[in-house]
């Protein structure tokens, strides 16, 4: 209780509250601009966090990402253009409601269910992270190796699109994670004679390049028609929300649980949580025929899921140092930068700081109600910002942020190169998230594997001898073999059908 009061005191400092407020407005702006993601909002905040104390720095990231995830609903409902990938799952549904004259209900459901989902995710984070941290204290290099491998496997299974392309992206991330000096042997790898590469590739320039610069390139080569909003004045968005939430309470709670669980899977995140929850809502609905015609049920459940996934993603990030999504991959970098090394010991060395971060989730989601109302009311003005003005400003932030990492032009060069790479990957249907996860988890897997092999003197049996390591190892191998088993089963079924014919 004493730790919680210390954390609350840190969070309620005027400077921290001001930072959270400004970050919230920033997140609302970025999220409401079509094509600009919550990950981009987070990456662009990193340079600013250099000059902040740990609590306001992480709280700013929490507030911006939560607001951006919700704000993506606004252009989705008004323009049929999802502001963020997490809003894409129910964009058609929200737009259909707007065309029916129910835009207030669609937007109101987005903000209220996002708040409810965010608070649920924050509660799950506060209750489950500390017990998991106690369990993680029993982890050795064997357990961390299997856990990291499981994270990579989950990234492939839950990534949208082709599993082959997701695997290619993951392997590319693991490859660039090998650049620099091998921490075990001291040999340089893939430096090609460049001294700047001996320290490896910094995470932030790569992330900013693959997400932000790739979007800028896409807009630069795409001739878009001017955006027009044919929408009447938006009325009271909170009217009828309580009866709606009570009517669909089971679905909303299901979205909370599913979103939190999917968010905790490494590499999944709010995007996949929203799609899965929307599909489940349609599957279990008593009125499935209304889906696609402008039905609020799917919006409520998926809207709760995408924000609850944010809290879930912080569980593996803080307890194990393994990112739940691309946002927490950036957060891990900020935590290291602020001396709050993620892992089970963070609850021992910096308990008041990490609990202040948890409480910032609650505060950010409570602020979403009034700020979300303001954002919806001013949607026409926000969405009318010309992209020819917006994109150069974003590029300027990217350049400054990447330069501030090491105060070198080389970091800017890395950002630009990976911007082109990220653009080419997405143009060919190769997802970026697995590559980011590979970059983050690659060093963890390598170091823990080599350490474990040294302990085991080259024997593989110790990888399964410890109880937790054995369970994680078996689960990981089963996850690896699952796609092969499914393929063989489908092939056998097809063969039987052909024989019967």
HUKAFEN-V374670 format. One record per backbone hydrogen bond with DSSP energy under -1.0 kcal/mol. NH is the residue of the N-H (numbers start at 1). CO is the residue of the C=O. Records with the same first field share a line. If there is no record, write none. Layout:
BEGIN
NH = CO  CO
END
This chain:
BEGIN
5 = 1
6 = 2
7 = 3
8 = 4
9 = 5
10 = 6
11 = 7
12 = 8
17 = 13
18 = 14
19 = 15
20 = 16
21 = 17
22 = 18
23 = 19
24 = 20
25 = 21
26 = 22
27 = 23
28 = 24
29 = 25
30 = 26
31 = 27
32 = 28
36 = 33
41 = 37
42 = 38
43 = 39
44 = 40
49 = 45
51 = 48
52 = 49
57 = 53
58 = 54
59 = 55
60 = 56
61 = 57
62 = 58
63 = 59
64 = 60
65 = 61
66 = 62
67 = 63
68 = 64
69 = 65
70 = 66
71 = 67
72 = 68
73 = 70
74 = 71
77 = 73
78 = 74
79 = 75
81 = 75
83 = 72
87 = 84
88 = 85
94 = 90
95 = 91
96 = 92
97 = 93
98 = 94
99 = 95
100 = 96
101 = 98
102 = 97
106 = 102
107 = 103
108 = 104
109 = 105
110 = 106
111 = 107
112 = 108
113 = 109
114 = 110
115 = 111
116 = 112
117 = 113
118 = 114
119 = 115
120 = 116
121 = 117
122 = 118
123 = 119
124 = 120
125 = 121
126 = 122
127 = 123
128 = 124
129 = 125
132 = 128
133 = 129
134 = 130
135 = 131
136 = 132
137 = 133
138 = 135
139 = 136
144 = 140
145 = 141
146 = 142
147 = 143
148 = 144
149 = 145
150 = 146
151 = 147
152 = 148
153 = 149
154 = 150
155 = 151
156 = 152
157 = 153
158 = 154
166 = 162
167 = 163
168 = 164
169 = 165
170 = 166
171 = 167
172 = 168
173 = 169
174 = 170
175 = 171
176 = 172
177 = 173
178 = 175
180 = 189
181 = 198
182 = 187
186 = 182
189 = 180
194 = 191
197 = 194
198 = 195
200 = 197
206 = 202
207 = 203
208 = 204
209 = 205
210 = 206
211 = 207
212 = 208
213 = 208
214 = 209
215 = 211
216 = 212
217 = 213
218 = 214
219 = 215
220 = 216
221 = 217
231 = 229
241 = 238
244 = 240
245 = 241
246 = 242
247 = 243
248 = 244
249 = 246
252 = 248
253 = 249
254 = 250
255 = 251
256 = 252
257 = 253
258 = 254
259 = 255
260 = 256
261 = 257
262 = 258
263 = 259
264 = 260
265 = 262
268 = 265
273 = 269
274 = 270
275 = 271
276 = 272
277 = 273
278 = 274
279 = 275
280 = 276
281 = 277
282 = 278
283 = 279
284 = 280
290 = 287
291 = 288
293 = 290
300 = 296
301 = 297
302 = 298
303 = 299
304 = 300
305 = 301
306 = 302
308 = 304
309 = 305
312 = 308
313 = 309
315 = 312
318 = 314
319 = 315
320 = 316
322 = 316
329 = 325
330 = 326
331 = 327
332 = 328
333 = 329
334 = 330
335 = 331
336 = 332
337 = 333
338 = 334
339 = 336
340 = 335
343 = 318
346 = 343
347 = 344
348 = 345
349 = 345
350 = 346
354 = 350
355 = 351
356 = 352
357 = 353
358 = 354
359 = 355
360 = 356
363 = 359
364 = 360
365 = 361
366 = 362
367 = 363
371 = 367
372 = 368
373 = 369
374 = 370
375 = 371
376 = 372
377 = 373
378 = 374
379 = 376
382 = 378
383 = 379
385 = 382
389 = 386
390 = 386
391 = 387
393 = 389
394 = 390
395 = 391
396 = 392
397 = 393
398 = 394
399 = 395
400 = 396
401 = 397
402 = 398
403 = 399
404 = 400
407 = 403
413 = 409
414 = 410
415 = 411
416 = 412
417 = 413
418 = 414
419 = 415
420 = 416
421 = 417
422 = 418
423 = 419
424 = 420
425 = 421
426 = 422
427 = 423
428 = 424
429 = 426
430 = 425
436 = 432
437 = 433
438 = 434
439 = 435
440 = 436
441 = 437
442 = 438
445 = 441
446 = 442
447 = 443
448 = 444
449 = 445
450 = 446
451 = 447
452 = 448
453 = 449
454 = 450
455 = 451
456 = 452
458 = 453
459 = 456
463 = 460
464 = 461
470 = 466
471 = 467
472 = 468
473 = 469
474 = 470
475 = 471
476 = 472
477 = 473
478 = 474
479 = 475
480 = 476
481 = 477
482 = 478
485 = 481
486 = 482
487 = 483
488 = 484
489 = 485
490 = 486
491 = 487
492 = 488
493 = 489
494 = 490
495 = 491
496 = 492
497 = 493
498 = 494
499 = 495
500 = 496
501 = 497
END
